[in-house]
Amino acid sequence: MEGAGGQTDPARTVAPVLRHPAIAGEARLDRSVREQQEGSHRVLSENKATGQLTDHWARISDRLRAELGEDLYSSWFARMDVEERAENRLVVSVPTRFLRNWIQSHYLDKLVSLADQEFGGIDAVQIRVRPRGVPMRGRDGGQEAHGNGVEESGFAEAASGTIAPAATATEPSAAGTAGLDGGERGSPLDHTLTFETFIVGKSNALAHAAGLRVADAAPRAPVSFNPLYIHSASGLGKTHLLNAISWRIRKTNPERRVLYLTAERFMYHFISALRARDVISFKDHFQSVDVLLIDDLQFLQGKSMQQEFCHTFTSLVDAKRQVVVAADVPPAQLDSIDARMRSRLAGGLVVDIEAPGLELKRDILRTRLAEARKRDRSIDISEEVLEFIANRINGGGRELEGALIRVMVDQQVARGPMTVDMAALALRDLVQPNEVQRVKIDDIMRVVGRHYNVAKADLLSPRRARSIVRPRQVGMYLAKRLTARSLPEIGRRFGGRDHSTVLHAVRKVEDLMQKDDQLQREVGLLIRLLEQP
């Protein structure tokens, strides 16, 4: 405003600017109070929303636990956390990529269905991987510390221990290594079980070729058959092949991570991880390998163990990682394994290692004898004795090597050449059950009677003449050694004698053979005559 004469009134212009300090302070205080009140309302609203979110998620978790069971829930969902609801989408998080990928592949539809039932209007669930060190929320909306919420576990960092060359090995961290720490990540490898020491014949040629194919595959090359399933009776070379594959990969393809485990070792690691509450790290560890070899799968017991192996197997095969499995029986005969798992195992290349033929037996024995002679030149085993072992010992390389060792030890003790008769005596208790049962007591009586020129009626009679007693005792001894018959049954077949008489005869012949070389040779000859085809 202007006063008379057009002059501005100073009092009127200064008043809006120079307000009293008390009045200005009150205005600022009013604004601060309003902002605090608005902030409090906002925080309360956010806390309420967060509490409602975690309450909804707690109910979804309870539904998952009830529908899937405690084992599956603990394996896959115990470390899943709810993050937010964004319109028609629910966002959750997990600590690792492997967990995210598995849940997306196997449980996403169930998650969407449960989330829609609980929240309403949900048609998608997004699974994120939590950054390293970010903890889970508790059910009360606060923060709940937990074991190992990291994107890449200590297993992955330590994956080059037993499962990779020692040159690249690193010490695993204390966290994230439950059940597979230190030198226990894989089963020990035998340095003698390589492809160079594996003797190939018709019975094992296919398994050998398949194992070489796996071992020589280029890193990240397409897998032509997965899994490779090798089965055979015990001692025919399954473990040798799995060790050979492991050694060859370590030597020729060090960038490929290979892990060899027995089924029992797998179970041990899983139980250790459960006790340490670190199953997620256990799972992640197996996802870091390029080639997984599991031996003696028939020993995998327990529903939880089998489910865990099934998860591991499926995720590796789906990711084009090679799996090699060995067992005593073909997949269809793994009665303790789930039918779906048996079907998956049969879906790759199934290879049977048969018992070695005569030619392969000879090759095995000659090779092992040559190796032994390099260490001790005094070993003297003839080709005739090797032929006897090859013809008389059933089974695989393990049984043949055991028989050869027995003969070599006997030859070293005797300090002279080993004869076939001596070998027959040394190996009399190594004859396989199917061979033993082929010999009949009637055959024994016939061969013994012919050798000693004694009639069968005399062997069965109560006569005590020396010319009859000794052949009768030898016959009882052979019946005990070469058949599965019990002592009472042998006694009944030898003229109705009791078991104590048979036991006395067996011990008498054993004692005499220690002193009488002639009797030892006679018994060895009789064994050969009875066991020949």
C-alpha positions as CSV (number, residue, x, y, z in Angstrom):
1,M,0.0,0.0,0.0
2,E,1.1,3.5,-0.6
3,G,0.4,6.5,1.8
4,A,-0.3,10.1,0.9
5,G,2.1,11.5,-1.6
6,G,2.8,8.0,-3.0
7,Q,5.2,7.0,-0.2
8,T,5.3,3.4,1.0
9,D,4.4,2.8,4.6
10,P,7.6,1.1,6.2
11,A,5.7,-0.6,9.0
12,R,3.3,-2.3,6.6
13,T,6.2,-3.7,4.4
14,V,8.4,-4.9,7.2
15,A,5.8,-6.9,9.1
16,P,5.6,-10.0,6.8
17,V,9.4,-10.4,6.9
18,L,10.3,-9.6,10.5
19,R,7.9,-12.0,12.3
20,H,8.4,-12.6,15.9
21,P,10.8,-15.6,16.6
22,A,8.3,-17.3,18.8
23,I,5.7,-17.3,16.1
24,A,8.2,-18.7,13.5
25,G,9.3,-21.5,15.9
26,E,5.7,-22.6,16.5
27,A,5.1,-22.9,12.8
28,R,8.2,-25.1,12.3
29,L,7.2,-27.2,15.3
30,D,3.7,-27.7,13.8
31,R,5.3,-28.9,10.5
32,S,7.6,-31.3,12.3
33,V,4.8,-32.8,14.4
34,R,2.7,-33.3,11.3
35,E,5.7,-34.9,9.5
36,Q,6.4,-37.2,12.4
37,Q,2.7,-38.2,12.7
38,E,2.6,-38.9,8.9
39,G,5.8,-40.9,9.2
40,S,4.5,-42.9,12.1
41,H,1.3,-43.6,10.3
42,R,3.4,-44.7,7.3
43,V,5.6,-47.0,9.4
44,L,2.6,-48.5,11.1
45,S,1.0,-49.1,7.8
46,E,4.2,-50.7,6.4
47,N,4.6,-52.9,9.5
48,K,1.0,-53.9,9.3
49,A,1.4,-54.8,5.6
50,T,4.7,-56.7,6.3
51,G,3.1,-58.6,9.2
52,Q,0.1,-59.6,7.0
53,L,2.6,-60.7,4.3
54,T,4.5,-62.9,6.6
55,D,1.3,-64.3,8.2
56,H,0.1,-65.3,4.7
57,W,3.4,-66.8,3.9
58,A,3.5,-68.7,7.2
59,R,0.2,-70.3,6.2
60,I,1.5,-71.2,2.7
61,S,4.6,-72.8,4.4
62,D,2.4,-74.8,6.6
63,R,0.4,-76.0,3.6
64,L,3.5,-77.0,1.8
65,R,4.8,-78.9,4.8
66,A,1.5,-80.7,5.2
67,E,1.2,-81.6,1.5
68,L,4.8,-82.5,0.7
69,G,5.9,-84.0,4.0
70,E,8.7,-82.8,6.3
71,D,11.6,-84.3,4.3
72,L,10.7,-82.6,1.0
73,Y,9.7,-79.3,2.7
74,S,13.0,-79.2,4.6
75,S,15.0,-80.0,1.5
76,W,13.4,-77.4,-0.8
77,F,11.3,-74.8,1.0
78,A,12.8,-74.3,4.5
79,R,15.0,-71.4,3.3
80,M,12.5,-69.8,0.9
81,D,11.3,-66.4,2.2
82,V,8.6,-64.0,1.1
83,E,9.7,-60.6,-0.2
84,E,6.7,-58.7,-1.5
85,R,3.4,-58.8,-3.3
86,A,3.5,-56.7,-6.5
87,E,-0.1,-56.5,-7.9
88,N,-0.9,-60.0,-9.2
89,R,2.6,-61.3,-8.5
90,L,4.2,-62.8,-5.4
91,V,7.9,-62.4,-5.0
92,V,9.9,-64.9,-2.9
93,S,13.6,-65.6,-2.5
94,V,16.0,-68.5,-1.9
95,P,19.7,-68.5,-1.1
96,T,21.0,-70.3,-4.2
97,R,20.5,-70.5,-8.0
98,F,20.2,-74.3,-7.8
99,L,17.3,-74.1,-5.4
100,R,15.6,-71.5,-7.5
101,N,16.0,-73.6,-10.7
102,W,14.8,-76.8,-9.0
103,I,11.7,-75.2,-7.5
104,Q,10.8,-73.5,-10.7
105,S,11.1,-76.8,-12.6
106,H,9.2,-78.9,-10.1
107,Y,7.0,-76.9,-7.7
108,L,6.1,-73.6,-9.4
109,D,2.5,-74.5,-10.2
110,K,1.9,-75.6,-6.7
111,L,3.4,-72.4,-5.3
112,V,1.1,-70.3,-7.6
113,S,-1.9,-72.3,-6.6
114,L,-1.3,-71.9,-2.9
115,A,-0.4,-68.2,-3.2
116,D,-3.6,-67.5,-5.1
117,Q,-5.7,-69.4,-2.5
118,E,-4.0,-67.4,0.3
119,F,-3.7,-63.9,-1.1
120,G,-6.3,-63.9,-3.9
121,G,-5.6,-62.5,-7.3
122,I,-2.1,-64.1,-7.7
123,D,-1.3,-65.6,-11.1
124,A,2.5,-65.7,-10.9
125,V,5.3,-66.3,-8.4
126,Q,8.7,-64.9,-9.0
127,I,11.7,-66.6,-7.3
128,R,14.7,-64.5,-6.7
129,V,18.2,-65.4,-5.4
130,R,19.0,-63.5,-2.3
131,P,22.4,-61.7,-2.3
132,R,25.2,-63.0,-0.1
133,G,24.6,-62.4,3.5
134,V,21.0,-61.3,3.3
135,P,19.1,-63.2,6.1
136,M,15.6,-64.5,6.1
137,R,12.6,-62.8,7.7
138,G,11.1,-64.5,10.7
139,R,7.5,-65.3,11.0
140,D,7.0,-62.3,13.2
141,G,8.2,-60.0,10.5
142,G,11.6,-59.4,12.1
143,Q,14.9,-60.8,10.9
144,E,15.9,-64.4,11.6
145,A,19.5,-65.4,11.2
146,H,20.0,-68.7,9.5
147,G,22.8,-71.0,8.5
148,N,24.1,-70.3,5.1
149,G,22.0,-67.9,3.0
150,V,24.6,-67.4,0.2
151,E,24.2,-67.6,-3.5
152,E,27.2,-69.9,-4.0
153,S,28.0,-72.2,-1.1
154,G,31.3,-73.1,0.3
155,F,30.9,-76.5,-1.5
156,A,31.2,-74.8,-4.9
157,E,34.2,-72.9,-3.8
158,A,35.8,-76.1,-2.5
159,A,34.7,-78.2,-5.5
160,S,38.2,-78.7,-6.6
161,G,39.3,-80.8,-3.6
162,T,38.8,-84.5,-4.1
163,I,36.7,-83.8,-7.2
164,A,39.4,-82.0,-9.1
165,P,43.2,-82.0,-9.4
166,A,45.2,-81.4,-6.2
167,A,46.9,-78.5,-7.9
168,T,43.7,-76.5,-7.9
169,A,42.4,-77.6,-4.5
170,T,41.3,-75.0,-2.0
171,E,40.4,-75.3,1.6
172,P,36.6,-75.1,2.1
173,S,35.2,-72.5,4.4
174,A,33.9,-73.5,7.8
175,A,30.4,-72.6,6.7
176,G,28.8,-74.5,4.0
177,T,30.8,-77.7,4.1
178,A,28.7,-79.9,6.3
179,G,29.1,-83.6,5.4
180,L,31.7,-83.1,2.6
181,D,34.5,-81.2,4.2
182,G,38.2,-81.6,4.0
183,G,39.5,-84.8,2.3
184,E,36.1,-86.5,2.8
185,R,34.3,-85.0,-0.1
186,G,34.7,-88.1,-2.2
187,S,35.6,-91.8,-1.6
188,P,39.3,-92.6,-1.8
189,L,40.6,-93.6,-5.2
190,D,42.9,-96.6,-5.7
191,H,45.9,-95.5,-7.8
192,T,46.3,-99.0,-9.1
193,L,42.8,-99.1,-10.7
194,T,43.4,-97.4,-14.0
195,F,42.5,-98.1,-17.6
196,E,46.1,-99.2,-18.1
197,T,45.7,-102.0,-15.6
198,F,42.2,-103.0,-16.7
199,I,42.5,-106.2,-18.8
200,V,39.9,-106.3,-21.6
201,G,38.1,-109.3,-23.0
202,K,34.8,-110.2,-24.6
203,S,33.0,-110.1,-21.3
204,N,33.9,-106.5,-20.4
205,A,34.7,-104.9,-23.7
206,L,31.5,-102.9,-24.0
207,A,31.8,-101.5,-20.4
208,H,35.4,-100.6,-21.0
209,A,34.6,-98.8,-24.2
210,A,31.7,-96.9,-22.6
211,G,33.9,-95.9,-19.7
212,L,36.6,-94.6,-22.0
213,R,34.0,-92.6,-23.9
214,V,32.9,-90.9,-20.7
215,A,36.5,-90.2,-19.5
216,D,37.6,-88.8,-22.9
217,A,34.6,-86.6,-23.5
218,A,35.5,-82.9,-24.1
219,P,34.4,-80.4,-21.4
220,R,30.8,-79.3,-21.9
221,A,30.5,-81.7,-24.9
222,P,27.0,-83.2,-25.5
223,V,26.6,-86.4,-23.6
224,S,25.7,-89.3,-25.9
225,F,24.4,-91.5,-23.2
226,N,23.4,-90.5,-19.7
227,P,23.5,-92.2,-17.3
228,L,26.0,-94.9,-17.9
229,Y,24.8,-97.8,-15.7
230,I,27.3,-100.7,-15.2
231,H,26.2,-103.9,-13.4
232,S,27.7,-107.2,-12.7
233,A,28.4,-109.7,-9.9
234,S,30.9,-108.7,-7.3
235,G,34.6,-108.7,-8.3
236,L,34.2,-108.4,-12.1
237,G,35.5,-104.8,-12.5
238,K,32.8,-102.2,-11.8
239,T,34.8,-100.4,-9.2
240,H,38.0,-100.7,-11.3
241,L,36.2,-98.9,-14.2
242,L,34.8,-96.1,-12.0
243,N,38.2,-95.5,-10.5
244,A,39.8,-95.6,-14.0
245,I,37.3,-93.0,-15.3
246,S,38.1,-90.7,-12.3
247,W,41.8,-91.0,-12.8
248,R,41.7,-90.4,-16.5
249,I,39.6,-87.3,-16.3
250,R,41.9,-85.9,-13.6
251,K,44.9,-86.5,-15.8
252,T,43.6,-85.5,-19.3
253,N,40.8,-83.1,-18.6
254,P,41.7,-81.3,-15.3
255,E,39.1,-78.6,-15.9
256,R,36.3,-81.2,-15.6
257,R,35.2,-81.7,-12.0
258,V,34.7,-85.3,-11.2
259,L,33.4,-86.8,-8.0
260,Y,33.5,-90.6,-7.1
261,L,31.4,-91.8,-4.2
262,T,30.1,-95.1,-2.9
263,A,26.4,-95.2,-2.0
264,E,27.4,-95.5,1.7
265,R,29.6,-92.4,1.5
266,F,26.7,-90.5,-0.1
267,M,24.4,-91.5,2.8
268,Y,27.1,-90.5,5.3
269,H,27.5,-87.1,3.8
270,F,23.7,-86.5,3.6
271,I,23.2,-87.5,7.3
272,S,26.1,-85.2,8.2
273,A,24.4,-82.3,6.3
274,L,21.1,-83.0,8.0
275,R,22.7,-82.9,11.5
276,A,24.5,-79.7,10.6
277,R,21.3,-78.2,9.1
278,D,23.2,-77.5,5.9
279,V,21.4,-79.6,3.3
280,I,21.3,-76.7,0.9
281,S,25.1,-76.6,0.7
282,F,25.1,-80.4,0.3
283,K,22.8,-80.0,-2.7
284,D,24.8,-77.2,-4.2
285,H,28.0,-79.2,-3.9
286,F,26.8,-81.8,-6.3
287,Q,25.6,-79.2,-8.8
288,S,29.3,-78.1,-9.1
289,V,30.5,-81.4,-10.6
290,D,30.7,-82.3,-14.3
291,V,30.9,-86.1,-13.8
292,L,29.4,-87.9,-10.8
293,L,30.3,-91.6,-10.3
294,I,28.2,-93.6,-7.7
295,D,29.4,-97.1,-6.8
296,D,27.3,-99.9,-5.1
297,L,24.0,-98.2,-5.6
298,Q,22.2,-101.3,-4.3
299,F,23.3,-100.3,-0.8
300,L,21.3,-97.0,-0.9
301,Q,18.7,-97.4,1.8
302,G,16.0,-95.2,3.3
303,K,13.3,-93.1,1.7
304,S,14.9,-89.8,2.4
305,M,18.3,-91.0,1.1
306,Q,16.7,-92.2,-2.1
307,Q,14.7,-89.0,-2.6
308,E,17.9,-87.0,-2.2
309,F,19.8,-89.1,-4.7
310,C,16.9,-88.9,-7.1
311,H,16.9,-85.1,-6.8
312,T,20.7,-85.0,-7.3
313,F,20.6,-87.5,-10.2
314,T,17.7,-85.7,-12.0
315,S,19.2,-82.2,-11.7
316,L,22.6,-83.4,-13.1
317,V,21.1,-85.3,-16.0
318,D,18.8,-82.4,-16.8
319,A,21.8,-80.1,-16.8
320,K,23.7,-82.4,-19.2
321,R,26.2,-83.4,-16.6
322,Q,27.4,-87.0,-16.8
323,V,26.4,-89.6,-14.2
324,V,27.9,-93.1,-14.0
325,V,26.3,-95.7,-11.7
326,A,27.5,-99.1,-10.7
327,A,25.5,-101.8,-9.0
328,D,25.3,-105.6,-8.5
329,V,22.0,-105.9,-10.5
330,P,20.4,-104.2,-13.5
331,P,18.1,-101.2,-12.8
332,A,14.9,-103.3,-12.9
333,Q,16.1,-105.5,-10.0
334,L,16.9,-102.6,-7.6
335,D,13.9,-103.5,-5.5
336,S,14.7,-101.0,-2.8
337,I,14.7,-98.1,-5.2
338,D,11.6,-96.2,-6.3
339,A,10.1,-97.3,-9.6
340,R,10.5,-93.9,-11.2
341,M,14.2,-93.9,-10.3
342,R,14.7,-97.3,-11.7
343,S,13.1,-96.1,-15.0
344,R,15.5,-93.1,-15.1
345,L,18.5,-95.3,-14.5
346,A,17.4,-97.6,-17.3
347,G,17.0,-94.7,-19.7
348,G,20.7,-94.4,-20.4
349,L,23.2,-97.0,-21.5
350,V,23.0,-100.1,-19.4
351,V,26.0,-102.4,-19.6
352,D,26.6,-105.8,-18.1
353,I,30.0,-107.2,-17.2
354,E,29.9,-110.9,-17.5
355,A,32.1,-113.4,-15.8
356,P,35.4,-113.7,-17.7
357,G,35.9,-116.5,-20.2
358,L,38.8,-118.8,-20.1
359,E,41.0,-116.7,-22.4
360,L,40.5,-113.6,-20.3
361,K,41.2,-115.5,-17.1
362,R,44.5,-116.6,-18.6
363,D,45.4,-113.0,-19.6
364,I,44.6,-111.8,-16.1
365,L,46.7,-114.5,-14.4
366,R,49.6,-114.0,-16.7
367,T,49.5,-110.2,-16.2
368,R,49.4,-110.4,-12.5
369,L,52.1,-113.1,-12.3
370,A,54.4,-110.9,-14.5
371,E,53.8,-107.9,-12.1
372,A,54.6,-110.1,-9.1
373,R,57.8,-111.4,-10.7
374,K,59.0,-107.8,-11.2
375,R,58.9,-107.5,-7.4
376,D,60.2,-110.9,-6.6
377,R,62.2,-113.0,-9.1
378,S,62.0,-116.1,-6.9
379,I,58.4,-116.6,-7.7
380,D,58.1,-119.8,-9.9
381,I,54.6,-120.6,-11.1
382,S,54.3,-122.7,-14.2
383,E,51.9,-122.2,-17.1
384,E,50.4,-125.5,-16.2
385,V,49.5,-124.2,-12.8
386,L,48.0,-121.0,-14.3
387,E,45.9,-123.1,-16.6
388,F,44.7,-125.1,-13.6
389,I,43.7,-121.9,-11.8
390,A,41.9,-120.5,-14.8
391,N,39.9,-123.7,-15.3
392,R,39.1,-124.3,-11.6
393,I,38.3,-120.9,-10.2
394,N,35.1,-119.2,-11.0
395,G,34.4,-115.5,-10.6
396,G,36.3,-112.5,-11.8
397,G,39.7,-110.9,-11.4
398,R,39.4,-110.6,-7.6
399,E,39.0,-114.3,-7.2
400,L,41.7,-115.1,-9.7
401,E,44.2,-112.8,-8.0
402,G,43.3,-114.2,-4.6
403,A,43.9,-117.8,-5.9
404,L,47.2,-116.8,-7.5
405,I,48.4,-115.1,-4.3
406,R,47.6,-118.2,-2.3
407,V,49.6,-120.4,-4.7
408,M,52.5,-118.0,-4.8
409,V,52.7,-117.9,-0.9
410,D,52.6,-121.7,-0.8
411,Q,55.4,-121.9,-3.4
412,Q,57.5,-119.4,-1.4
413,V,57.0,-121.4,1.8
414,A,57.8,-124.7,0.1
415,R,60.9,-123.1,-1.6
416,G,60.4,-125.2,-4.7
417,P,58.4,-125.3,-7.9
418,M,54.6,-125.4,-7.5
419,T,52.9,-128.4,-9.0
420,V,49.3,-128.8,-10.1
421,D,48.6,-131.2,-7.2
422,M,50.0,-128.7,-4.7
423,A,47.9,-125.9,-6.3
424,A,44.8,-128.1,-6.0
425,L,45.4,-128.6,-2.3
426,A,46.2,-124.9,-1.7
427,L,43.0,-123.8,-3.4
428,R,40.6,-126.5,-2.2
429,D,38.5,-124.0,-0.1
430,L,38.4,-121.3,-2.9
431,V,36.1,-123.3,-5.1
432,Q,32.9,-121.4,-5.9
433,P,29.6,-122.7,-4.4
434,N,28.2,-123.6,-7.7
435,E,31.2,-125.8,-8.4
436,V,31.1,-127.4,-5.0
437,Q,27.5,-128.4,-5.3
438,R,28.1,-130.0,-8.7
439,V,30.1,-132.7,-7.0
440,K,27.9,-135.5,-5.6
441,I,28.6,-137.9,-2.8
442,D,27.9,-140.8,-5.2
443,D,30.7,-139.4,-7.5
444,I,33.1,-139.3,-4.5
445,M,32.4,-142.9,-3.6
446,R,32.9,-144.0,-7.2
447,V,36.2,-142.1,-7.7
448,V,37.6,-143.1,-4.3
449,G,36.5,-146.7,-4.7
450,R,38.2,-146.9,-8.2
451,H,41.4,-145.2,-6.9
452,Y,41.8,-147.5,-3.9
453,N,40.2,-150.5,-5.5
454,V,37.5,-150.7,-2.8
455,A,33.9,-151.6,-3.5
456,K,31.2,-149.1,-2.6
457,A,29.6,-151.8,-0.4
458,D,32.8,-151.9,1.7
459,L,32.8,-148.1,2.1
460,L,29.3,-148.3,3.5
461,S,30.0,-151.4,5.7
462,P,31.0,-151.4,9.3
463,R,34.3,-153.2,8.5
464,R,37.4,-151.7,10.2
465,A,40.1,-153.2,8.0
466,R,42.9,-150.6,7.3
467,S,42.5,-151.0,3.6
468,I,38.9,-149.9,3.9
469,V,39.1,-147.4,6.8
470,R,41.6,-145.1,5.1
471,P,39.6,-144.8,1.8
472,R,36.4,-144.3,3.8
473,Q,38.0,-141.5,5.7
474,V,39.3,-139.8,2.6
475,G,35.8,-140.1,1.0
476,M,34.2,-138.4,4.1
477,Y,36.9,-135.7,3.9
478,L,36.2,-135.0,0.2
479,A,32.5,-134.9,0.9
480,K,33.0,-132.3,3.5
481,R,35.3,-130.2,1.3
482,L,33.6,-130.5,-2.1
483,T,29.9,-130.6,-1.2
484,A,27.5,-128.4,0.8
485,R,26.2,-131.5,2.7
486,S,26.1,-131.3,6.5
487,L,28.2,-133.7,8.7
488,P,25.1,-135.7,9.8
489,E,24.0,-136.1,6.1
490,I,27.5,-137.2,5.1
491,G,27.4,-139.8,7.9
492,R,24.1,-141.1,6.8
493,R,25.3,-141.5,3.2
494,F,28.4,-143.4,4.4
495,G,26.6,-146.3,6.0
496,G,24.5,-144.5,8.7
497,R,27.4,-143.1,10.7
498,D,27.0,-140.2,13.1
499,H,28.4,-136.7,12.6
500,S,31.2,-137.2,15.2
501,T,32.6,-140.1,13.1
502,V,32.6,-137.8,10.0
503,L,34.3,-135.0,12.0
504,H,37.0,-137.4,13.3
505,A,37.6,-138.7,9.7
506,V,38.0,-135.1,8.3
507,R,40.5,-134.1,11.1
508,K,42.4,-137.4,10.7
509,V,42.9,-136.9,7.0
510,E,43.9,-133.2,7.5
511,D,46.5,-134.2,10.1
512,L,47.9,-137.0,7.9
513,M,48.2,-134.8,4.9
514,Q,50.5,-132.5,6.9
515,K,52.9,-135.4,7.4
516,D,52.4,-137.7,4.4
517,D,53.3,-136.2,1.0
518,Q,52.0,-139.3,-0.8
519,L,48.5,-138.9,0.8
520,Q,48.6,-135.2,0.0
521,R,49.2,-136.0,-3.7
522,E,46.5,-138.6,-3.7
523,V,43.9,-136.3,-2.3
524,G,45.0,-133.5,-4.8
525,L,44.5,-136.0,-7.7
526,L,41.1,-137.1,-6.4
527,I,40.0,-133.4,-6.2
528,R,41.1,-132.8,-9.8
529,L,39.3,-135.9,-11.0
530,L,36.1,-134.9,-9.2
531,E,36.1,-131.2,-10.3
532,Q,36.9,-131.7,-13.9
533,P,33.9,-131.0,-16.3
